[in-house]
Amino acid sequence: MDAQTLESVTAKAAEIIADITGVVLPERPEKPLGDIHLLDDLDIDSLSLVEVVVAIEEEFGIKIEDSETKTLTTLGQVSKLVLQRTQGK
């Protein structure tokens, strides 16, 4: 896998969210993408969140534990976790 940046991971995660939930993030959001709250800002329900996590696991070849899923509240947290896993930290 090519080296990932926080920005590229965030963009890919946003694309995955849009594909699964139909919620498309605006090109110029009111706050940074990383600060977008998955449940509050995007109104993603728990079932959709599980689908998003599974798709992210498949896309990036990582494993996210169920206990970790509960702590992922923002797009930035998702992206940082992906980077940690893909960079082997």
Secondary structure, 3 states (H helix, E strand, C coil): CCCCCHHHHHHHHHHHHHHHHCCCCCCCCCCCHHHCECCCCCCCCHHHHHHHHHHHHHHHCCCCCHHHHCCCCEHHHHHHHHHHHHCCC
